[in-house]
Each structure stands twice: as C-alpha cells, then as structure tokens.
C-alpha cells in the first residue's frame, strides 16, 4: 500500500495507477459528495442515484445544496 503523502497531484495518481487523468479527476470529485449521498448510492436505494453517473454531473460543493440539487431534501 502506498503512503498517503506519496502523491503531490492528481496527475501523479493517474500515472501511478495507469489511468487517464480525466477519469481520475472524475473519480476524485466523488470525494466531495455528502457522506449520506455516498451511502445511498452504495446501498442502491430507490432514489435513482449511482456513483458512476454522478461523476459526470456538475454538483455543488455544499452538502446541503447537494441534497437539494439531487432532490434528496
């Protein structure tokens, strides 16, 4: 396992993982999702949310705004 401080940028992560920078950037955006939204996606609830499609959508940074944006309020 790699120490958390090994990578200085998303570019470094993409190179280390052999992935496209764009894909790594999309995946990294998911770290900004509210924890309950991530849990709902992983639990496959009937709210229609899934992590992969969320990678492609614009979303607010604020967790409360995310819930409104995704109609989860």
PDB file of N, CA, C and O in Angstrom:
ATOM      1  N   UNK A   1       0.846  -1.181   0.000  1.00  0.00           N
ATOM      2  CA  UNK A   1       0.000   0.000   0.000  1.00  0.00           C
ATOM      3  C   UNK A   1       0.888   1.240   0.000  1.00  0.00           C
ATOM      4  O   UNK A   1       1.965   1.246   0.597  1.00  0.00           O
ATOM      5  N   UNK A   2       0.434   2.264  -0.661  1.00  0.00           N
ATOM      6  CA  UNK A   2       1.201   3.490  -0.824  1.00  0.00           C
ATOM      7  C   UNK A   2       0.904   4.470   0.296  1.00  0.00           C
ATOM      8  O   UNK A   2      -0.258   4.652   0.658  1.00  0.00           O
ATOM      9  N   UNK A   3       1.933   5.110   0.857  1.00  0.00           N
ATOM     10  CA  UNK A   3       1.671   6.144   1.872  1.00  0.00           C
ATOM     11  C   UNK A   3       0.846   7.278   1.284  1.00  0.00           C
ATOM     12  O   UNK A   3       0.989   7.613   0.108  1.00  0.00           O
ATOM     13  N   UNK A   4      -0.013   7.864   2.100  1.00  0.00           N
ATOM     14  CA  UNK A   4      -0.915   8.918   1.631  1.00  0.00           C
ATOM     15  C   UNK A   4      -0.172  10.135   1.117  1.00  0.00           C
ATOM     16  O   UNK A   4      -0.702  10.854   0.270  1.00  0.00           O
ATOM     17  N   UNK A   5       1.021  10.390   1.592  1.00  0.00           N
ATOM     18  CA  UNK A   5       1.737  11.592   1.178  1.00  0.00           C
ATOM     19  C   UNK A   5       2.645  11.368  -0.028  1.00  0.00           C
ATOM     20  O   UNK A   5       3.443  12.249  -0.347  1.00  0.00           O
ATOM     21  N   UNK A   6       2.559  10.256  -0.693  1.00  0.00           N
ATOM     22  CA  UNK A   6       3.431   9.959  -1.828  1.00  0.00           C
ATOM     23  C   UNK A   6       3.086  10.794  -3.057  1.00  0.00           C
ATOM     24  O   UNK A   6       3.980  11.168  -3.817  1.00  0.00           O
ATOM     25  N   UNK A   7       1.824  11.086  -3.260  1.00  0.00           N
ATOM     26  CA  UNK A   7       1.383  11.776  -4.468  1.00  0.00           C
ATOM     27  C   UNK A   7       1.172  13.250  -4.194  1.00  0.00           C
ATOM     28  O   UNK A   7       0.564  13.626  -3.192  1.00  0.00           O
ATOM     29  N   UNK A   8       1.672  14.074  -5.081  1.00  0.00           N
ATOM     30  CA  UNK A   8       1.530  15.518  -4.924  1.00  0.00           C
ATOM     31  C   UNK A   8       0.407  16.092  -5.783  1.00  0.00           C
ATOM     32  O   UNK A   8       0.021  17.248  -5.613  1.00  0.00           O
ATOM     33  N   UNK A   9      -0.117  15.287  -6.702  1.00  0.00           N
ATOM     34  CA  UNK A   9      -1.164  15.798  -7.592  1.00  0.00           C
ATOM     35  C   UNK A   9      -1.990  14.643  -8.144  1.00  0.00           C
ATOM     36  O   UNK A   9      -1.633  13.472  -8.022  1.00  0.00           O
ATOM     37  N   UNK A  10      -3.094  15.017  -8.748  1.00  0.00           N
ATOM     38  CA  UNK A  10      -3.937  14.022  -9.412  1.00  0.00           C
ATOM     39  C   UNK A  10      -3.191  13.425 -10.596  1.00  0.00           C
ATOM     40  O   UNK A  10      -3.385  12.257 -10.932  1.00  0.00           O
ATOM     41  N   UNK A  11      -2.350  14.213 -11.219  1.00  0.00           N
ATOM     42  CA  UNK A  11      -1.529  13.715 -12.327  1.00  0.00           C
ATOM     43  C   UNK A  11      -0.624  12.585 -11.850  1.00  0.00           C
ATOM     44  O   UNK A  11      -0.466  11.582 -12.546  1.00  0.00           O
ATOM     45  N   UNK A  12      -0.025  12.740 -10.662  1.00  0.00           N
ATOM     46  CA  UNK A  12       0.820  11.682 -10.093  1.00  0.00           C
ATOM     47  C   UNK A  12       0.011  10.417  -9.825  1.00  0.00           C
ATOM     48  O   UNK A  12       0.479   9.310 -10.089  1.00  0.00           O
ATOM     49  N   UNK A  13      -1.196  10.580  -9.304  1.00  0.00           N
ATOM     50  CA  UNK A  13      -2.060   9.427  -9.026  1.00  0.00           C
ATOM     51  C   UNK A  13      -2.411   8.710 -10.326  1.00  0.00           C
ATOM     52  O   UNK A  13      -2.331   7.484 -10.405  1.00  0.00           O
ATOM     53  N   UNK A  14      -2.799   9.476 -11.344  1.00  0.00           N
ATOM     54  CA  UNK A  14      -3.160   8.878 -12.632  1.00  0.00           C
ATOM     55  C   UNK A  14      -1.993   8.089 -13.209  1.00  0.00           C
ATOM     56  O   UNK A  14      -2.172   6.973 -13.696  1.00  0.00           O
ATOM     57  N   UNK A  15      -0.800   8.671 -13.154  1.00  0.00           N
ATOM     58  CA  UNK A  15       0.379   7.979 -13.686  1.00  0.00           C
ATOM     59  C   UNK A  15       0.667   6.708 -12.900  1.00  0.00           C
ATOM     60  O   UNK A  15       0.957   5.668 -13.492  1.00  0.00           O
ATOM     61  N   UNK A  16       0.591   6.777 -11.580  1.00  0.00           N
ATOM     62  CA  UNK A  16       0.882   5.615 -10.738  1.00  0.00           C
ATOM     63  C   UNK A  16      -0.121   4.489 -10.953  1.00  0.00           C
ATOM     64  O   UNK A  16       0.235   3.312 -10.886  1.00  0.00           O
ATOM     65  N   UNK A  17      -1.378   4.853 -11.212  1.00  0.00           N
ATOM     66  CA  UNK A  17      -2.429   3.856 -11.396  1.00  0.00           C
ATOM     67  C   UNK A  17      -2.617   3.443 -12.850  1.00  0.00           C
ATOM     68  O   UNK A  17      -3.406   2.546 -13.148  1.00  0.00           O
ATOM     69  N   UNK A  18      -1.889   4.099 -13.758  1.00  0.00           N
ATOM     70  CA  UNK A  18      -2.027   3.787 -15.181  1.00  0.00           C
ATOM     71  C   UNK A  18      -3.392   4.165 -15.728  1.00  0.00           C
ATOM     72  O   UNK A  18      -3.935   3.497 -16.607  1.00  0.00           O
ATOM     73  N   UNK A  19      -3.932   5.246 -15.191  1.00  0.00           N
ATOM     74  CA  UNK A  19      -5.271   5.694 -15.598  1.00  0.00           C
ATOM     75  C   UNK A  19      -5.193   7.029 -16.313  1.00  0.00           C
ATOM     76  O   UNK A  19      -4.219   7.769 -16.175  1.00  0.00           O
ATOM     77  N   UNK A  20      -6.227   7.324 -17.074  1.00  0.00           N
ATOM     78  CA  UNK A  20      -6.368   8.602 -17.744  1.00  0.00           C
ATOM     79  C   UNK A  20      -6.610   9.695 -16.708  1.00  0.00           C
ATOM     80  O   UNK A  20      -7.373   9.498 -15.763  1.00  0.00           O
ATOM     81  N   UNK A  21      -5.967  10.838 -16.881  1.00  0.00           N
ATOM     82  CA  UNK A  21      -6.109  11.944 -15.935  1.00  0.00           C
ATOM     83  C   UNK A  21      -7.562  12.388 -15.800  1.00  0.00           C
ATOM     84  O   UNK A  21      -8.012  12.690 -14.695  1.00  0.00           O
ATOM     85  N   UNK A  22      -8.291  12.430 -16.889  1.00  0.00           N
ATOM     86  CA  UNK A  22      -9.704  12.831 -16.847  1.00  0.00           C
ATOM     87  C   UNK A  22     -10.532  11.901 -15.984  1.00  0.00           C
ATOM     88  O   UNK A  22     -11.379  12.357 -15.216  1.00  0.00           O
ATOM     89  N   UNK A  23     -10.300  10.612 -16.101  1.00  0.00           N
ATOM     90  CA  UNK A  23     -11.050   9.633 -15.301  1.00  0.00           C
ATOM     91  C   UNK A  23     -10.723   9.778 -13.823  1.00  0.00           C
ATOM     92  O   UNK A  23     -11.617   9.723 -12.979  1.00  0.00           O
ATOM     93  N   UNK A  24      -9.449   9.962 -13.506  1.00  0.00           N
ATOM     94  CA  UNK A  24      -9.050  10.127 -12.103  1.00  0.00           C
ATOM     95  C   UNK A  24      -9.670  11.404 -11.543  1.00  0.00           C
ATOM     96  O   UNK A  24     -10.093  11.432 -10.387  1.00  0.00           O
ATOM     97  N   UNK A  25      -9.728  12.447 -12.342  1.00  0.00           N
ATOM     98  CA  UNK A  25     -10.339  13.708 -11.892  1.00  0.00           C
ATOM     99  C   UNK A  25     -11.825  13.511 -11.584  1.00  0.00           C
ATOM    100  O   UNK A  25     -12.329  14.032 -10.589  1.00  0.00           O
ATOM    101  N   UNK A  26     -12.517  12.764 -12.429  1.00  0.00           N
ATOM    102  CA  UNK A  26     -13.941  12.497 -12.192  1.00  0.00           C
ATOM    103  C   UNK A  26     -14.135  11.689 -10.914  1.00  0.00           C
ATOM    104  O   UNK A  26     -15.038  11.972 -10.127  1.00  0.00           O
ATOM    105  N   UNK A  27     -13.295  10.694 -10.710  1.00  0.00           N
ATOM    106  CA  UNK A  27     -13.403   9.875  -9.503  1.00  0.00           C
ATOM    107  C   UNK A  27     -13.110  10.722  -8.268  1.00  0.00           C
ATOM    108  O   UNK A  27     -13.789  10.594  -7.249  1.00  0.00           O
ATOM    109  N   UNK A  28     -12.111  11.575  -8.357  1.00  0.00           N
ATOM    110  CA  UNK A  28     -11.736  12.424  -7.219  1.00  0.00           C
ATOM    111  C   UNK A  28     -12.870  13.369  -6.828  1.00  0.00           C
ATOM    112  O   UNK A  28     -13.004  13.706  -5.652  1.00  0.00           O
ATOM    113  N   UNK A  29     -13.676  13.796  -7.772  1.00  0.00           N
ATOM    114  CA  UNK A  29     -14.810  14.666  -7.461  1.00  0.00           C
ATOM    115  C   UNK A  29     -15.797  14.006  -6.513  1.00  0.00           C
ATOM    116  O   UNK A  29     -16.484  14.691  -5.755  1.00  0.00           O
ATOM    117  N   UNK A  30     -15.872  12.692  -6.550  1.00  0.00           N
ATOM    118  CA  UNK A  30     -16.799  11.968  -5.674  1.00  0.00           C
ATOM    119  C   UNK A  30     -16.448  12.144  -4.197  1.00  0.00           C
ATOM    120  O   UNK A  30     -17.305  11.959  -3.333  1.00  0.00           O
ATOM    121  N   UNK A  31     -15.213  12.494  -3.903  1.00  0.00           N
ATOM    122  CA  UNK A  31     -14.824  12.710  -2.504  1.00  0.00           C
ATOM    123  C   UNK A  31     -15.500  13.941  -1.915  1.00  0.00           C
ATOM    124  O   UNK A  31     -15.486  14.131  -0.699  1.00  0.00           O
ATOM    125  N   UNK A  32     -16.089  14.776  -2.760  1.00  0.00           N
ATOM    126  CA  UNK A  32     -16.773  15.984  -2.296  1.00  0.00           C
ATOM    127  C   UNK A  32     -18.247  15.746  -2.003  1.00  0.00           C
ATOM    128  O   UNK A  32     -18.937  16.647  -1.526  1.00  0.00           O
ATOM    129  N   UNK A  33     -18.730  14.556  -2.279  1.00  0.00           N
ATOM    130  CA  UNK A  33     -20.138  14.250  -2.015  1.00  0.00           C
ATOM    131  C   UNK A  33     -20.409  14.102  -0.526  1.00  0.00           C
ATOM    132  O   UNK A  33     -19.556  13.643   0.234  1.00  0.00           O
ATOM    133  N   UNK A  34     -21.596  14.494  -0.127  1.00  0.00           N
ATOM    134  CA  UNK A  34     -22.025  14.309   1.265  1.00  0.00           C
ATOM    135  C   UNK A  34     -21.998  12.814   1.596  1.00  0.00           C
ATOM    136  O   UNK A  34     -22.385  11.993   0.765  1.00  0.00           O
ATOM    137  N   UNK A  35     -21.550  12.457   2.788  1.00  0.00           N
ATOM    138  CA  UNK A  35     -21.468  11.033   3.163  1.00  0.00           C
ATOM    139  C   UNK A  35     -22.787  10.276   3.005  1.00  0.00           C
ATOM    140  O   UNK A  35     -22.778   9.116   2.592  1.00  0.00           O
ATOM    141  N   UNK A  36     -23.907  10.901   3.320  1.00  0.00           N
ATOM    142  CA  UNK A  36     -25.187  10.201   3.200  1.00  0.00           C
ATOM    143  C   UNK A  36     -25.557   9.937   1.742  1.00  0.00           C
ATOM    144  O   UNK A  36     -26.228   8.948   1.444  1.00  0.00           O
ATOM    145  N   UNK A  37     -25.129  10.804   0.839  1.00  0.00           N
ATOM    146  CA  UNK A  37     -25.390  10.578  -0.584  1.00  0.00           C
ATOM    147  C   UNK A  37     -24.568   9.384  -1.067  1.00  0.00           C
ATOM    148  O   UNK A  37     -25.068   8.547  -1.818  1.00  0.00           O
ATOM    149  N   UNK A  38     -23.319   9.307  -0.640  1.00  0.00           N
ATOM    150  CA  UNK A  38     -22.475   8.164  -0.995  1.00  0.00           C
ATOM    151  C   UNK A  38     -23.085   6.870  -0.455  1.00  0.00           C
ATOM    152  O   UNK A  38     -23.155   5.868  -1.166  1.00  0.00           O
ATOM    153  N   UNK A  39     -23.525   6.897   0.801  1.00  0.00           N
ATOM    154  CA  UNK A  39     -24.145   5.711   1.387  1.00  0.00           C
ATOM    155  C   UNK A  39     -25.386   5.288   0.617  1.00  0.00           C
ATOM    156  O   UNK A  39     -25.599   4.098   0.388  1.00  0.00           O
ATOM    157  N   UNK A  40     -26.210   6.261   0.214  1.00  0.00           N
ATOM    158  CA  UNK A  40     -27.412   5.940  -0.568  1.00  0.00           C
ATOM    159  C   UNK A  40     -27.038   5.297  -1.894  1.00  0.00           C
ATOM    160  O   UNK A  40     -27.689   4.347  -2.329  1.00  0.00           O
ATOM    161  N   UNK A  41     -26.002   5.804  -2.536  1.00  0.00           N
ATOM    162  CA  UNK A  41     -25.566   5.227  -3.809  1.00  0.00           C
ATOM    163  C   UNK A  41     -25.077   3.799  -3.621  1.00  0.00           C
ATOM    164  O   UNK A  41     -25.421   2.912  -4.402  1.00  0.00           O
ATOM    165  N   UNK A  42     -24.279   3.580  -2.591  1.00  0.00           N
ATOM    166  CA  UNK A  42     -23.730   2.249  -2.355  1.00  0.00           C
ATOM    167  C   UNK A  42     -24.791   1.260  -1.888  1.00  0.00           C
ATOM    168  O   UNK A  42     -24.686   0.062  -2.153  1.00  0.00           O
ATOM    169  N   UNK A  43     -25.810   1.756  -1.196  1.00  0.00           N
ATOM    170  CA  UNK A  43     -26.887   0.897  -0.718  1.00  0.00           C
ATOM    171  C   UNK A  43     -27.894   0.578  -1.820  1.00  0.00           C
ATOM    172  O   UNK A  43     -28.783  -0.253  -1.640  1.00  0.00           O
ATOM    173  N   UNK A  44     -27.745   1.244  -2.957  1.00  0.00           N
ATOM    174  CA  UNK A  44     -28.646   1.045  -4.098  1.00  0.00           C
ATOM    175  C   UNK A  44     -30.105   1.260  -3.699  1.00  0.00           C
ATOM    176  O   UNK A  44     -30.976   0.448  -4.011  1.00  0.00           O
ATOM    177  N   UNK A  45     -30.351   2.360  -3.008  1.00  0.00           N
ATOM    178  CA  UNK A  45     -31.721   2.683  -2.617  1.00  0.00           C
ATOM    179  C   UNK A  45     -32.519   3.099  -3.845  1.00  0.00           C
ATOM    180  O   UNK A  45     -31.966   3.231  -4.937  1.00  0.00           O
ATOM    181  N   UNK A  46     -33.797   3.300  -3.668  1.00  0.00           N
ATOM    182  CA  UNK A  46     -34.679   3.638  -4.791  1.00  0.00           C
ATOM    183  C   UNK A  46     -34.653   5.114  -5.156  1.00  0.00           C
ATOM    184  O   UNK A  46     -35.574   5.588  -5.821  1.00  0.00           O
ATOM    185  N   UNK A  47     -33.628   5.858  -4.741  1.00  0.00           N
ATOM    186  CA  UNK A  47     -33.580   7.286  -5.050  1.00  0.00           C
ATOM    187  C   UNK A  47     -33.041   7.564  -6.454  1.00  0.00           C
ATOM    188  O   UNK A  47     -33.035   8.715  -6.890  1.00  0.00           O
ATOM    189  N   UNK A  48     -32.595   6.543  -7.161  1.00  0.00           N
ATOM    190  CA  UNK A  48     -32.123   6.724  -8.526  1.00  0.00           C
ATOM    191  C   UNK A  48     -30.685   7.199  -8.639  1.00  0.00           C
ATOM    192  O   UNK A  48     -30.213   7.465  -9.744  1.00  0.00           O
ATOM    193  N   UNK A  49     -29.979   7.310  -7.522  1.00  0.00           N
ATOM    194  CA  UNK A  49     -28.596   7.772  -7.570  1.00  0.00           C
ATOM    195  C   UNK A  49     -27.630   6.602  -7.686  1.00  0.00           C
ATOM    196  O   UNK A  49     -27.830   5.545  -7.087  1.00  0.00           O
ATOM    197  N   UNK A  50     -26.589   6.816  -8.462  1.00  0.00           N
ATOM    198  CA  UNK A  50     -25.489   5.860  -8.581  1.00  0.00           C
ATOM    199  C   UNK A  50     -24.209   6.672  -8.725  1.00  0.00           C
ATOM    200  O   UNK A  50     -24.226   7.754  -9.312  1.00  0.00           O
ATOM    201  N   UNK A  51     -23.116   6.171  -8.202  1.00  0.00           N
ATOM    202  CA  UNK A  51     -21.868   6.935  -8.198  1.00  0.00           C
ATOM    203  C   UNK A  51     -21.347   7.234  -9.605  1.00  0.00           C
ATOM    204  O   UNK A  51     -20.908   8.353  -9.871  1.00  0.00           O
ATOM    205  N   UNK A  52     -21.389   6.266 -10.493  1.00  0.00           N
ATOM    206  CA  UNK A  52     -20.812   6.484 -11.825  1.00  0.00           C
ATOM    207  C   UNK A  52     -21.463   7.655 -12.573  1.00  0.00           C
ATOM    208  O   UNK A  52     -20.738   8.508 -13.085  1.00  0.00           O
ATOM    209  N   UNK A  53     -22.787   7.733 -12.658  1.00  0.00           N
ATOM    210  CA  UNK A  53     -23.384   8.891 -13.330  1.00  0.00           C
ATOM    211  C   UNK A  53     -23.086  10.219 -12.620  1.00  0.00           C
ATOM    212  O   UNK A  53     -23.003  11.265 -13.265  1.00  0.00           O
ATOM    213  N   UNK A  54     -22.927  10.173 -11.295  1.00  0.00           N
ATOM    214  CA  UNK A  54     -22.629  11.407 -10.569  1.00  0.00           C
ATOM    215  C   UNK A  54     -21.253  11.959 -10.935  1.00  0.00           C
ATOM    216  O   UNK A  54     -21.022  13.163 -10.824  1.00  0.00           O
ATOM    217  N   UNK A  55     -20.347  11.099 -11.367  1.00  0.00           N
ATOM    218  CA  UNK A  55     -19.018  11.560 -11.764  1.00  0.00           C
ATOM    219  C   UNK A  55     -19.102  12.528 -12.939  1.00  0.00           C
ATOM    220  O   UNK A  55     -18.238  13.390 -13.099  1.00  0.00           O
ATOM    221  N   UNK A  56     -20.134  12.388 -13.752  1.00  0.00           N
ATOM    222  CA  UNK A  56     -20.261  13.190 -14.970  1.00  0.00           C
ATOM    223  C   UNK A  56     -21.084  14.463 -14.778  1.00  0.00           C
ATOM    224  O   UNK A  56     -21.132  15.310 -15.669  1.00  0.00           O
ATOM    225  N   UNK A  57     -21.723  14.599 -13.635  1.00  0.00           N
ATOM    226  CA  UNK A  57     -22.618  15.735 -13.406  1.00  0.00           C
ATOM    227  C   UNK A  57     -21.933  16.830 -12.601  1.00  0.00           C
ATOM    228  O   UNK A  57     -21.079  16.567 -11.754  1.00  0.00           O
ATOM    229  N   UNK A  58     -22.325  18.046 -12.884  1.00  0.00           N
ATOM    230  CA  UNK A  58     -21.884  19.154 -12.048  1.00  0.00           C
ATOM    231  C   UNK A  58     -22.658  19.086 -10.755  1.00  0.00           C
ATOM    232  O   UNK A  58     -23.839  18.739 -10.741  1.00  0.00           O
ATOM    233  N   UNK A  59     -21.979  19.422  -9.656  1.00  0.00           N
ATOM    234  CA  UNK A  59     -22.651  19.377  -8.367  1.00  0.00           C
ATOM    235  C   UNK A  59     -22.108  20.478  -7.473  1.00  0.00           C
ATOM    236  O   UNK A  59     -20.941  20.855  -7.579  1.00  0.00           O
ATOM    237  N   UNK A  60     -22.952  20.989  -6.599  1.00  0.00           N
ATOM    238  CA  UNK A  60     -22.485  21.993  -5.645  1.00  0.00           C
ATOM    239  C   UNK A  60     -21.509  21.363  -4.649  1.00  0.00           C
ATOM    240  O   UNK A  60     -21.567  20.161  -4.389  1.00  0.00           O
ATOM    241  N   UNK A  61     -20.625  22.174  -4.103  1.00  0.00           N
ATOM    242  CA  UNK A  61     -19.677  21.691  -3.098  1.00  0.00           C
ATOM    243  C   UNK A  61     -20.348  21.540  -1.737  1.00  0.00           C
ATOM    244  O   UNK A  61     -19.980  20.659  -0.960  1.00  0.00           O
ATOM    245  N   UNK A  62     -21.317  22.381  -1.447  1.00  0.00           N
ATOM    246  CA  UNK A  62     -22.007  22.367  -0.162  1.00  0.00           C
ATOM    247  C   UNK A  62     -22.911  21.143  -0.067  1.00  0.00           C
ATOM    248  O   UNK A  62     -23.697  20.868  -0.974  1.00  0.00           O
ATOM    249  N   UNK A  63     -22.793  20.404   1.048  1.00  0.00           N
ATOM    250  CA  UNK A  63     -23.560  19.168   1.189  1.00  0.00           C
ATOM    251  C   UNK A  63     -25.064  19.408   1.219  1.00  0.00           C
ATOM    252  O   UNK A  63     -25.817  18.633   0.629  1.00  0.00           O
ATOM    253  N   UNK A  64     -25.512  20.444   1.881  1.00  0.00           N
ATOM    254  CA  UNK A  64     -26.956  20.733   1.911  1.00  0.00           C
ATOM    255  C   UNK A  64     -27.449  21.073   0.506  1.00  0.00           C
ATOM    256  O   UNK A  64     -28.535  20.652   0.107  1.00  0.00           O
ATOM    257  N   UNK A  65     -26.665  21.820  -0.230  1.00  0.00           N
ATOM    258  CA  UNK A  65     -27.035  22.166  -1.603  1.00  0.00           C
ATOM    259  C   UNK A  65     -27.050  20.925  -2.496  1.00  0.00           C
ATOM    260  O   UNK A  65     -27.851  20.840  -3.427  1.00  0.00           O
ATOM    261  N   UNK A  66     -26.169  19.965  -2.215  1.00  0.00           N
ATOM    262  CA  UNK A  66     -26.176  18.716  -2.978  1.00  0.00           C
ATOM    263  C   UNK A  66     -27.492  17.977  -2.783  1.00  0.00           C
ATOM    264  O   UNK A  66     -28.059  17.442  -3.736  1.00  0.00           O
ATOM    265  N   UNK A  67     -27.970  17.949  -1.554  1.00  0.00           N
ATOM    266  CA  UNK A  67     -29.230  17.247  -1.279  1.00  0.00           C
ATOM    267  C   UNK A  67     -30.389  17.881  -2.035  1.00  0.00           C
ATOM    268  O   UNK A  67     -31.266  17.175  -2.534  1.00  0.00           O
ATOM    269  N   UNK A  68     -30.398  19.202  -2.124  1.00  0.00           N
ATOM    270  CA  UNK A  68     -31.426  19.919  -2.895  1.00  0.00           C
ATOM    271  C   UNK A  68     -31.226  19.642  -4.381  1.00  0.00           C
ATOM    272  O   UNK A  68     -32.185  19.348  -5.095  1.00  0.00           O
ATOM    273  N   UNK A  69     -29.983  19.734  -4.846  1.00  0.00           N
ATOM    274  CA  UNK A  69     -29.655  19.537  -6.257  1.00  0.00           C
ATOM    275  C   UNK A  69     -30.087  18.151  -6.741  1.00  0.00           C
ATOM    276  O   UNK A  69     -30.617  18.010  -7.843  1.00  0.00           O
ATOM    277  N   UNK A  70     -29.862  17.146  -5.924  1.00  0.00           N
ATOM    278  CA  UNK A  70     -30.226  15.772  -6.284  1.00  0.00           C
ATOM    279  C   UNK A  70     -31.619  15.396  -5.784  1.00  0.00           C
ATOM    280  O   UNK A  70     -32.007  14.229  -5.833  1.00  0.00           O
ATOM    281  N   UNK A  71     -32.364  16.381  -5.306  1.00  0.00           N
ATOM    282  CA  UNK A  71     -33.739  16.201  -4.831  1.00  0.00           C
ATOM    283  C   UNK A  71     -33.830  15.158  -3.715  1.00  0.00           C
ATOM    284  O   UNK A  71     -34.663  14.252  -3.755  1.00  0.00           O
ATOM    285  N   UNK A  72     -32.943  15.312  -2.708  1.00  0.00           N
ATOM    286  CA  UNK A  72     -32.910  14.395  -1.572  1.00  0.00           C
ATOM    287  C   UNK A  72     -33.288  15.071  -0.270  1.00  0.00           C
ATOM    288  O   UNK A  72     -33.090  14.494   0.800  1.00  0.00           O
ATOM    289  N   UNK A  73     -33.817  16.252  -0.331  1.00  0.00           N
ATOM    290  CA  UNK A  73     -34.141  17.010   0.887  1.00  0.00           C
ATOM    291  C   UNK A  73     -35.431  16.540   1.525  1.00  0.00           C
ATOM    292  O   UNK A  73     -35.841  17.075   2.556  1.00  0.00           O
TER     293      UNK A  73
END
